[in-house]
Amino acid sequence: MSLDMKERMLNGKPCLSFDKVLEEEKQHQQRLQFKFNHLDPDDSKGRIALLKEMLGGTGERVWMERPIYFDYGKNTYVGEGFYANTGVTILDGAKVTIGDNVFLAPYVGIYTAGHPVHPHPRNLGIEYNFPVTIGDNVWVGAQTVINPGVTIGSNVVIGSGSVVTKNIPDNVIAVGNPCRVIRKITDEDKKYYFRNMEIDKELYDYAETGVDIENNFGSQGE
């Protein structure tokens, strides 16, 4: 009997993680991300070009600090204004969909892969992969873990060090292990940059009218 492990993997069915086809695809991704992680720091155009080659789809404005790690790369799709800080890991055996204006802080891990709890099937190399979805305008704090099958809504903040095991709705702050909603985000929050500290009008006006985000996003070293 011949089983298509890639098809099984992408459809959330149990598969063998060390299948030859899957290993070859991961090896190809390893070559690309080795180049990415070792590019000249001044070659920002090369960095963006490699990102767009590695990933399944991107917006025009994307930037990832180094190092990065993907399993496959081509199963990850990111939107406009995507930014990932150093050390982000995405195990994308299933589809990872990330919306517009999403910020990933250092050492965020997004994991679609899991294994049986019983050691016998696990030791045979059997695993599963469930998709992860992140909406628009999301900030994920440093060293957060996002587990298989999770959906995070839009306009969400995930506190640093969280372990996200269940879906998170829109417009909330969530934190903890396991990650739980602690409150909603409202229009009142527009006034503040940290707790009850207010953003001054001069900076707001400058940010909204005086900064060319389109030209400066990912332009380091040009």
N, C-alpha and C positions, 0 to 999 in steps of 0.2 A: 504494500500500500504506500502511495506517495502522497504526502500532505504538503500543501503550500503554506509554509510557516509565516511568510510575510503577510499573506492574506489573513491568516488566523490572527496574527499580531494586531493588524490594523483594524480588525473587527471585534476586538475584545475577547477573543477566544483563547484558551490556553495554548501555548506554543512552546517550542524548544528554543531557548535563547541562543544556543550555539550553532544554529543552522548555518550552513555554508553561505547561502545568499545573504542572510542578515549580517554575518561577519564581514563579508566583502563590502557591503554598504557602509558598515561602521568604519571599516578601514579607510575607505574613500573619504569619509568625513574627517577622520583623524588626520589625514594628509592636509586637508584644507585648513583645519583649525590649527595645525602645527605652523603652517605658513602665517596664518592670522596672528597667532600668539607671538611670532618672532619677526613681524614686520618692523621696519624702521619706524620709530615713534613719529617722525615727521611725515610719513606716508599715509595721511588720513584718507585720501581718495582711494588708495589701494585697500585700506581697511574696509571702507564702505562697500567697495566692489566685491571683496571676498565675502562679506556678510550676505550680500544679495545672491551670491553664488551658493553659499552654504545653506541658506534657509529656503523653506518652501515658498514664501512670499513675504514681502516687506513693503512698507510705505517708502516715500522718498527720503524722509528724514529719520534715520536710524543711527544709533551709536552704541557700541558696547566697549567698555574698558576691558583690558586683558588681565589675566587669562580667562578664557571661556572654555566650557566643555558641553558638547552635545553628544548624544548617542548617534543620531541619524541626521539631524539638522533639517532635512527636507520635510520632516513632519511638523515643523514649527513655523507658524505664521504670525507676523507682528505688524501692527498698524503704524500710522503716522506718529512721529514724535516719540518713538520708542527709545528709551535709554536704560541701559543696564550697567551697573557699577561692577567693580572687579570681582572675579571669582564666581560668577553665576554659573550654575550647572543645570542643564535641562536634559533629562532622560526622556526622549520623545519617541518611544516605541509606538505610542498612539498619538493622535493629533493634539498639538498644543496651539491654541488660538488665543492671541493677545491683542487687545484692542488699541485704540489711539491714545496717545499721551499717557503711557504706562511707564512708571519708574520702578526699576528693581534695584534695591540697595545691595551693598556688598554681600556676597556669599548666600544669596537666595538660591534655594534648590527647588526645582519643579520636577516632580517624579511621576511619570505615568505607569511605571513598572512596579509590579509586586510579585510575591511568591506565595505558594501554599504554606499554611502554618505547619502541616505535617512534614517531617524531614524526608520521608521517602520520595514523594513527588518532587520536592524541592531539590534533593540531591540528584535527581535525574535531569535537572536543568529546566524543569517546567516553570513557566512564569505566565503572567497576564499583563495586559496594558489597557488602561482606561483613559480616555481623553481628559485634558484639563483646559478650562476656558476662563479667561480673565477679561472683564469688560473694559470700558473706556475710563480714562481719568483715575487710574488706580496707582497708589503708592504702596509698595510692599517693603516693609522694613527689613533691616539687615538680619541675616542668618535665619530667615523664615523658611520653613519647609512646607511645600504644597503637595499633598498626597494624591494618588491616582483617583480619577473620577470627579474631582472637585470643580465646581463653578464658582467664581468670585464675580459679583455684580459690578456695576459701574459706580464711579464716584465713591470709592472705598479706600480706606487706609487700614493696612494690616500692620499691627505693632511688631517691632523687632523681636526676634526669637520665638515667634509664634509657630505652632504646628497646626496647619489647616487640614482637618480631616473631614469636614462637612461643608456644604454650600454656604456662601455668605451673600446676603441680599444687597441691593443697591443702597447707596447713601448712608453708610455706617462706618464707624470705627470698630474694629474687632482685634482682639489680642488674646494671647495665652496658649497654653498647652493642656487640653485641646483649645483651639481658637474659638472664642465666643464674642458675640456682639456686645459692646459695652454702652454704645449710644449712637443716635442718629447724627448725621452731619446736616446742618441747617445753614440758611443764608447768613445768620449771625456770625458763623465761623469765618466769613470773608474778611472780617475786620482784624483777625489775629494771625500772628505768625508762630506764637508759642504760648499755650495756655491763655492767660488774659492780657498778653502783651500785644498792643495794636500796631499794625503796619501804618507808617506815616503816609499822608496823602502825596507828598513829594515823590516818594519811591513808587507808589502806585501809578501816578501819572507818568513817570519815566518808563516804567515797565510796560505800560499799555500803549505808549505812543513813541517812545524813543529808542527801543531796542529792536534790532532787525533779527528776530529769531530765525526766520527762514534762511538767511545767509550765514548765520553764525553757528547753527546747530551742526555739530560734528565737523567744524572747520579747523580744528586744532592742527597746527603745523603747516597750513597752506600759506 
